[in-house]
Amino acid sequence: MLASATTFLSLASFAFAAATKASASADLGACEMLDDDFSHLDHKRFQGCNAMTKNCLQFSKNNHTPWEYNSCVAAATCWGPENLNSYLQCKDGHYDSASAPKLDTGLYANIAGGAKEALTFDKYNSFIEATLSEVGSNGLSNESVTLLKDFFWTPFTEDGDELYYDDLNVYVHRI
């Protein structure tokens, strides 16, 4: 009977170890795909997306509060919050987007011109330009502004002209 229990425990340990290893491999594979996507951000999105994402990684690495930083909010909009949140977790296993603090209201107020003001595309575009300058990137070309509007703004606002704090807060936390 003792041998059967020992055999059972050994098999259970082996199965658990195999499942854990398989899970880690899947995460590693996802992280490798994100690394590859990250290395091509400027070609896939717009000039400067990569610089904003790198800056975000530096700031949020130790405090897990990405939504306090312009570069993180901007990077979420150019790369997509799902990719950015996953990448932050790849780079720091302690990061969890579900428990990350809310979007900083002061940051939103600076973008929109007030905490309860609507964020319009012009204000958003100005925010992206300022953030690009802040991280040392050259900014957007006219083509990139169109890309920014067509591939982030219009789908996110569902062809609307504005959004508010709650909308952006929900957006940056998407996984």
C-alpha positions as CSV (number, residue, x, y, z in Angstrom):
1,M,0.0,0.0,0.0
2,L,2.9,2.4,0.9
3,A,4.5,1.6,-2.5
4,S,1.2,2.5,-4.3
5,A,0.9,5.8,-2.5
6,T,4.6,6.6,-3.3
7,T,4.0,5.7,-6.9
8,F,0.9,7.9,-7.0
9,L,2.7,10.8,-5.4
10,S,5.6,10.4,-7.9
11,L,3.3,10.4,-10.8
12,A,1.3,13.4,-9.5
13,S,4.6,15.3,-9.0
14,F,5.7,14.4,-12.5
15,A,2.4,15.5,-14.0
16,F,2.5,18.8,-12.0
17,A,6.1,19.5,-13.1
18,A,5.2,18.7,-16.7
19,A,2.2,21.0,-16.6
20,T,4.2,23.8,-15.0
21,K,6.9,23.4,-17.6
22,A,4.4,23.4,-20.4
23,S,2.7,26.5,-19.0
24,A,6.1,28.3,-18.7
25,S,7.0,27.3,-22.2
26,A,3.7,28.8,-23.5
27,D,4.4,32.0,-21.6
28,L,7.9,32.0,-22.9
29,G,6.6,31.6,-26.5
30,A,4.2,34.4,-26.0
31,C,7.0,36.6,-24.7
32,E,9.2,35.7,-27.6
33,M,6.4,36.7,-30.0
34,L,6.0,40.0,-28.2
35,D,9.7,40.6,-28.3
36,D,9.6,40.1,-32.0
37,D,6.6,42.4,-32.4
38,F,8.2,45.0,-30.2
39,S,11.4,45.0,-32.3
40,H,9.2,46.0,-35.3
41,L,6.9,48.5,-33.7
42,D,8.1,51.5,-35.6
43,H,7.5,49.7,-38.9
44,K,4.1,48.4,-37.8
45,R,2.7,51.4,-36.0
46,F,4.3,54.8,-36.2
47,Q,7.7,56.3,-35.7
48,G,8.3,56.6,-32.0
49,C,6.0,53.9,-30.7
50,N,9.1,51.8,-29.8
51,A,10.7,54.7,-27.9
52,M,7.6,55.3,-25.9
53,T,7.3,51.6,-25.0
54,K,11.0,51.4,-24.0
55,N,10.5,54.5,-21.8
56,C,7.4,53.0,-20.3
57,L,9.3,49.8,-19.4
58,Q,12.0,51.8,-17.6
59,F,9.5,53.7,-15.5
60,S,7.1,50.9,-14.6
61,K,9.7,48.2,-14.1
62,N,10.0,48.6,-10.3
63,N,6.7,50.1,-9.2
64,H,4.0,48.4,-11.3
65,T,2.1,51.7,-11.9
66,P,2.4,52.2,-15.6
67,W,-0.7,54.4,-15.9
68,E,1.1,57.2,-14.1
69,Y,3.4,57.8,-17.0
70,N,2.7,59.5,-20.3
71,S,4.9,57.0,-22.2
72,C,2.9,54.0,-20.9
73,V,-0.5,55.5,-21.8
74,A,0.9,56.6,-25.2
75,A,2.5,53.2,-25.8
76,A,-0.8,51.4,-24.9
77,T,-2.5,53.4,-27.6
78,C,0.1,52.8,-30.3
79,W,0.9,49.1,-29.6
80,G,-2.4,48.2,-28.0
81,P,-3.0,47.7,-24.3
82,E,-3.2,43.9,-24.6
83,N,0.3,43.7,-26.1
84,L,1.7,46.3,-23.7
85,N,0.2,44.7,-20.6
86,S,1.4,41.3,-21.7
87,Y,4.9,42.7,-22.4
88,L,5.1,44.4,-19.1
89,Q,4.2,41.0,-17.5
90,C,6.9,39.3,-19.6
91,K,9.5,41.7,-18.4
92,D,8.3,41.6,-14.8
93,G,6.6,38.5,-13.5
94,H,5.2,40.5,-10.6
95,Y,3.2,42.9,-12.8
96,D,-0.5,42.2,-13.1
97,S,-2.6,44.5,-15.2
98,A,-5.8,43.5,-13.4
99,S,-4.3,44.9,-10.1
100,A,-2.5,47.8,-11.6
101,P,-3.7,51.2,-10.3
102,K,-6.2,53.2,-12.3
103,L,-5.1,55.7,-14.9
104,D,-3.7,58.7,-13.1
105,T,-6.4,61.4,-13.0
106,G,-3.8,64.2,-13.2
107,L,-2.2,62.6,-16.3
108,Y,-5.7,62.4,-17.9
109,A,-6.4,66.0,-16.9
110,N,-3.1,67.1,-18.5
111,I,-4.1,65.3,-21.7
112,A,-7.7,66.4,-21.9
113,G,-7.4,69.9,-20.4
114,G,-9.3,68.9,-17.2
115,A,-10.3,65.9,-15.3
116,K,-13.9,66.0,-16.5
117,E,-13.1,67.3,-20.0
118,A,-13.5,65.2,-23.1
119,L,-10.4,63.9,-24.8
120,T,-10.6,64.8,-28.5
121,F,-8.4,63.6,-31.3
122,D,-6.6,67.0,-31.5
123,K,-5.8,66.8,-27.7
124,Y,-4.7,63.2,-28.1
125,N,-2.5,64.0,-31.0
126,S,-0.9,66.8,-29.0
127,F,-0.3,64.4,-26.2
128,I,1.4,61.9,-28.5
129,E,3.6,64.6,-30.0
130,A,4.6,65.8,-26.5
131,T,5.3,62.3,-25.3
132,L,7.4,61.6,-28.3
133,S,9.4,64.7,-27.7
134,E,9.7,63.8,-24.0
135,V,11.2,60.4,-24.9
136,G,13.6,61.9,-27.5
137,S,11.8,60.7,-30.6
138,N,11.3,62.9,-33.7
139,G,7.5,62.8,-33.7
140,L,4.8,61.9,-36.2
141,S,4.8,62.4,-39.9
142,N,1.6,63.4,-41.6
143,E,1.1,59.8,-42.7
144,S,1.5,58.7,-39.1
145,V,-1.1,61.1,-37.8
146,T,-3.5,59.6,-40.3
147,L,-2.5,56.1,-39.1
148,L,-2.9,57.2,-35.5
149,K,-6.4,58.5,-36.2
150,D,-7.5,55.6,-38.4
151,F,-6.1,52.7,-36.3
152,F,-6.5,53.9,-32.8
153,W,-8.8,56.8,-32.4
154,T,-11.6,56.0,-34.8
155,P,-12.0,52.3,-33.8
156,F,-11.6,53.1,-30.1
157,T,-14.2,55.9,-30.0
158,E,-16.4,53.9,-32.4
159,D,-16.2,56.8,-34.9
160,G,-17.0,59.3,-32.2
161,D,-15.3,62.6,-31.7
162,E,-14.3,62.2,-28.0
163,L,-13.9,60.0,-25.0
164,Y,-13.6,60.5,-21.3
165,Y,-11.5,59.3,-18.3
166,D,-13.4,56.1,-17.7
167,D,-13.1,55.1,-21.3
168,L,-9.4,55.5,-21.4
169,N,-8.9,53.9,-18.0
170,V,-10.8,50.8,-19.1
171,Y,-8.8,50.8,-22.4
172,V,-5.3,50.8,-20.9
173,H,-6.2,48.0,-18.5
174,R,-7.3,45.6,-21.3
175,I,-5.6,42.3,-21.4
